[in-house]
Amino acid sequence: MVKFLDDNPSHLDPEATALTRVLVVEDDERDFVLIESHLIGANITKFEVDWVSSYDRAEKEIKLQRHHAYLIDHRLGARDGLELIDFAHRRGYECPLILMTGQDDVELGLEAIQRGASDYLSKSELSSFSLGRIIHYSIERMKLAERIRRNERLAVVGEATASISHYIKNISQHIISSFKVIEDHFRTVETTGDVDKAWGIFSRAVDDIYKLSKDLLAVSGESSPTLLPHSIREIVEDVHGLCEMRIKSPGTRFEVEPVTDLPYLTCDAPAIKDMLLNLVTNAIDAVQETDSGRVGIGVTQDSDRNIAFKISDNGPGIPTEIQETVFNPFFTTKGYSGSGLGLTVVRKIVSDHGGRILVSSMPGRTIFTVLIPVSARP
């Protein structure tokens, strides 16, 4: 008799429940009772054991995918366990299928593996230890195989993304070049307010597309830093000038501490500027809703010869539970106004320079600290 389980999909993850759910497909009730006692006695994990005695009932249970693993007897009346394994794989079900034989038949075991079984064992060798070990290892192998497949898919997506991003970046550069020519022409003629507004929207959209293509290339690993000595003061001044234009609220102040007595930094200057621009832009966005927003950049050198860039703001802060998550690709708290790649790019640039990034945040005070070795090494 089958004990039907609930339909909560969390049962498919053994880590989400205290029990590992096993379906025994066995036409001999005495053999099932023996198998069940072994599983109950296994100390590697706790098992919940269900039983069906026919091939047809087993098919129905496999379709429902309510178990973590399946113990399948070779002989099932007029049908056999190998047919059931074939059925599961034709339907694309990814689950541990373990074939049980009445005797230690090596050839049958190899055939089972070739047809998609996770493992096989002889009923004469049944024990709590062997059953528990085989089921546990079969589940772990399935998880590993799925992680490998997922990583392979991500690698393919990454390669495609890099190729498409190159293409978009090149197109955007042509558009920007043409855009500047048209913009120079517009300055010589009188235009309406609607044209000016539309032109501004178009300009920002092209800039966003170009930036997105650069971010995707950076995240995909297609870019590598060109390390040369650069003036830290000049880098910070450039970032200051670019970011001041992004401040929309009249109550927001952007303060830069004087940069003095610092050595030249061996770095990829455009990449470091992009990193600072991302962090400062996020800080500006964080204080837009406050009456007296404060954004700051400070640069010092620590005792380990690291250059420490500190970007601070007095916005609402980043909740503790997402302070690590903010660096994940496509994670954003800005809704449709953010790509979710900014901080991923920041982390990639810092890593390319052999540095590290720290976050300290509470309501009213957030500080991102980026540490880059004076003589950066990727």
N, C-alpha and C positions, 0 to 999 in steps of 0.2 A: 504493500500500500504506500502511495506517495503522500508525503506531508507537504502540501503546497505552501510556498513561501510568499511573502509580501512582494509587491511590485516595485518597491523602492530600489532605484538603480544603484544605490550605494553598496548593495550586496556584492557588486562585481569587483569591489576593491577590498581585499582582506584587511587592509590597514584601517578601513572605515568601520569595521565591525570587529567584535571580539571573537567571532567564529569564522572558520573556513568551511564553506558549504560544499559538500561532496555528494554527487549522485552516483550510486552503485547500480550498474546495469547487470543484473544477474538473475538467471531463470531458476536457480536452485535456492530456496529460502534458507536451507541449512548453511550453505556457503555464505549467503548474505549475513546471517547472524554472526558467523565467525569473523567476517571482514569488519562488521560494525563493532564488535568487541575489541578488535585490534585498534581501530581508529579511536575509540573512546579511551583506550589505554595509552595512546601516543602522547608523549609529553613535549613534542616539538611545537605543537600548537593545539588549540581546541577545535574539534570538528563537530559540525552538525551534519548528520548522515541521513540521506533520503534514498529510497529504493524504488526501482521499477523492474518488473520481471519480463518485459517483452520488448522487442525491437521497436514496435510502433509507438509504445509509450515513451521509449527513450528518445525517438525522433521529436516527439512533441516537447519534451523537457529541454532538449538541446536548442530547439527553436526559441524557447522562452529565455534562454541564457540567464538562469537564476542560480547557477552554481559556479564555484571557482574552479572545480576540477571534476573529471568524470572517470570512474573506474569501470571498465567495460569488459565483460566476459567474452572470450573468443566464441563460444558456442551459445547461440540464442535461438534454440529451436531450429526452424528451417532457415534462419538467417544467421549471420555471424558478425562479430565485433568489427572486423575489417570493413564490412559494408557500412557500418555506422560511422566509422572514421572517414570513409570516402564521402558519405552524406554531409558530414559536418564541414569538410573542406570544400566541397562543391558549393555550399551555401556561404562560404567565406567566414565561418564562425572561428574566431580566435580564442581557443580555450585549451587547457591541458587535457589531452585524451590519453589515458593509460590503459593498455591492453593487458588482461589477465588470461593466462593459459593454464590448462590442467597439468601440463608438464613443462619441463625446461626445454623448450624447442627454440634453438638459436636461430634457425632459418626463418621460423615464423616471426620471431622477435624483430629480425632485420627487415622483413617485409612490412611489418607494422610501422616501423620507424620510417621506411621509405614512403609509405602511404600517408604519413603525417602524424603518427602517434608520437606523443611526447616521450613515452617510455613504455616498457613492458616488464612484467614479472610473472614468475610461476607461483601458483597457489600453494605449492608445496613449500615455498620459502616465505610465506606470509608471517609477519610479526608486526607488533606495534611500531618498532623502530624502522623497519624497512618500508612499511606503508607510509608512515609519517614523513620519512626522509624523501621518498620518491614524489609524493604530492607537493611537499614544500619546495623541492628543487625544481619541479616541473613548472610551478607557478612563477618562481623567480626567473627561470629561463625564458618564459613567455614575456615577462615584463622587460627583460633585457633585450629580447628580439624586437619588441615594440619600440623601445627607446632607440635602437639602432635604425629601424625603419624611419622613425620620426626625424632623426638627425640627418639621414640620407635625403629625405624629402626637403628638409630645411636647407641643406646644402644646394640642392637643385634650385630651390626658390631664390637662394642667395645669389647664385650665379646669374639667374635670369634677371633679378632685380638690378644687379650691377650693370648688366648689358643695357637694360632699358634706361637706367639712370644716366649712363654715358650719353645715350641718344637724346634724352630729354635735356640734359645739360647743354649739349651742343646746339640743339634747336633754340633753347632759351637764350644762349649767347648771341645767336643771330637776331633774335627778336629784340633783345636789349640794344644791340648796335643800331638796328633800324629805328627802334623807338627813340633813341637820342636824336637821330636826324630829324624825325617828325616833330619831336618836342622843340627842337631849335626853330623849326619852321613856324610852329604855333606861336612862338614868342613874337613873331613879326606880324601876326594878324590878330584881329579882334575876335574873340570867341565868346559864346554864351556861358552862363553859369552851369547849365546842364552838361555842356561839352567838357568844361573844366572838371566837373565832378566825375564824369565817366572816365576821363583820362587818368584821374588820380586812382580810381578803382582798378583800371587796367594796369597801371604802373605797379601798384602793390601786388596784384595777382601774378604778374610776370616775375617780380622779385621773389614771391613765395614759391613759385614753381622752381626757380633756379636754386633757391636755398634748400628745398626739399630734395632735389636731385643730388646736391652736394652732400646733404646729410645721409642719404641712402648709400652713396658711394663710400662715405666715411665709415658707416656702420658695417658695410659688407666687407671691409678690410681691403678695398681696392686701392686705397691711398696709403702712402708711407711717408714719414716726416723727413724733410730736408733740414738737417741740423747745422746751423751756422750761428756765430756769436751775434747777439742783438741787444740793443739798448732797451732795458725794461721800462725806463721812463718814456721812451717814444711809443712803445706798445701801449702803455696805459693811457697816454695822452690821446692816441688815435681812438681807442675804445671810448674814452670820455667824450670826445667830439661826436662820435657816431651815436652814442646812447642818449646824449642830451636832447637830440632831435626827436627821440621816441617818447619823451615825457609829455603826456597830454594834460595832466592835472596841474593847475597853477600852484597848488599847495605842496607839490613834491619837490624835494631837494636832492640833488645828486652830488655827493661830496667825494673828492679824491684826496687822500692823504699825500703830502709831498713825497716824491720818490727821490731819495738822496743816498749817497754812499753805498750803492749796490753795484756788484760786478755785472759785466755783460752775461746774459743768459744764453747758453748754447741750446737753441731750440728751432722749431719751425715757426717763424713769426706769424705767418697768416693763420696757422692752426691755433696758436696760443690766443690770437685775437678772436678767432671764432669761439674758442672756449670761453673767454671772458665775456664776449657779446651775448652768448647764450645765458650765462649765469646772471649778468646784469639785466638783460631783458626780462628774465623771469622775476628778478627782484622788483623791477619797475612795475610789472604786471601785478605783483603781489600787493603793492601799496596804492594802486590806482583808486581803490574805494575808501581810502583813509583821508582825513582832512589835512594831515600834516605828514605825508610820507617821507621817509628818509632811506636813501640808498647810498651805500658807500663802498669804495675800493681802497684797500690798504695793502701795501707790499713790504715785506721784511725778509731778512735772512736769518734762519735759525742756526743753532750750533752745529748741525749736521751738514752745513753748506747746502741747504735746500732753500729755494726761493718760495716764500709762502704768500700766495695771493688770497686775500680775505674779502669776500663779497658779502655784504650784510644788508638787511632791510628790517623795517619795523612792521611788517605785515602780519597777517593772522597766524603765521607759522605753519609747519608741516606736521600733521598728526604722527605720533611715534610709530604707529603700526604700518605706515607706508613710507617711512624714511629710507628704507632699503629698496622698496619697490619703485621709487621714482626714477631709478636709473635703468629700468627694464624697457626694452624697445616697445614703442606704441602705448606706453602708459602715460596718461595725461589727466590733469584735473581741470583742463580748460575747455572740455567739450570739443566742439567742432572747430574751435579757433586754434587748436594746437595739434601738431603732428604726432606728439609723443616721442620724438626722436632727439630733442634738444639735449637732454641730460645723458642720453645714451652716447651721443656724439662727444659730449664733454668727457665722459668716462673713457672713451676710446682714445681721445687726444692725450689725456693725462697718462693713460697706460702706455701709449706710444712713446712718451717721454720718460718712462721709467718712474713716474710719480704716483701719487695717491690723492684721493679726495675724501674729505671728512665733512659731515653734516652735523650741525648743532641747531636745534630748533625748539622754540616754545612760543606761545602766543605773544606777539609783540617783538620778537627777536629771532631772526634766522641768520646763520652764518655758514657759508660754504667756504671751506679752507682747502686750497689746492697747493700741494707741495711738489715742486719740480726741482730735481738736482741741478745745481749750477751748470755742471757739465752733463747735460741730459744724455742718457743712453737708453734706447728702446729695448 
